[in-house]
């Protein structure tokens, strides 16, 4: 999940959620971040595959995220 947050910030220019400490945890658990293309309208198009990778990293259900770094690496390559 944390890798997904870093990728999200790198691509969008902002963190997935911005709030006070207590509210921040709640947002990470319950809400979906704003889609990157909405935040970066200055770019024509993000590769859909890259967006899918970030989305998978940020899934709320840990069992649906990448279980091994090699799987993430494989998708990135």
N, C-alpha and C positions, 0 to 999 in steps of 0.2 A: 504494500500500500504506500509506503513512504517513497519508494522509487517512482510510483505513479504521481505522487504529489510533486516531486522534484521535476519530473518530465512535464507535468502540467504547467508549473511555474516557468520553466525554461521556454516552453512554446507559447504561452499566453502572456507572459510578463507579469503575472500576479499569482498569488497563492490561491488554492481552490476555495478557501473560506477565510474571511477576516472578521474576527469578533473577539469579545472578551474570553478569557480562559474557559469559564464554565460554558458559555454559549458555543465556543469553538468546538469543544468535544461533541456537543449535541449535533452540530451541523455536520461534522465528519461522519457521525453514526447514522443520521436520518435524512440528510439532504444530498442531492446531486449537484456537483459544481456546474457553473455556467459553461455551456459548450465552448470550446476553444475558438471555433470559427465566429462565434458571436462576439467574443472579446477582441479578435484580431481581424476585423473587417478590412483592415488595410492590406491584408494579403489576399490574393485572388483565391487560392485554394490550398488547403492542407492535404497531404496524401491521406486518403481514407484509411489505408492500412495503419498508418502511424496513429491516427486518432483512435482506431479500434484497439491498438496496443495500450494506449494510455487509459482508455475506458476500462479495459480488462484489469489493469493494475489497480484501478480505483473502485472496483466492484465492492459493494458492502459485504457480501458473503465471501469470507476468506477462502472457502473451498472452490470458488469459481475463479479466483485470481491465479496467476502463475504460481505453481508450487515449487518450481526450480528455476534458478537464474538461467540455466542453459536453455530452457524453453523460451524465456523472454528473449534471450540472445538470438536464438534461432529465428524467431518472428521478426526481430529487428533486421537481421541480415537479409 
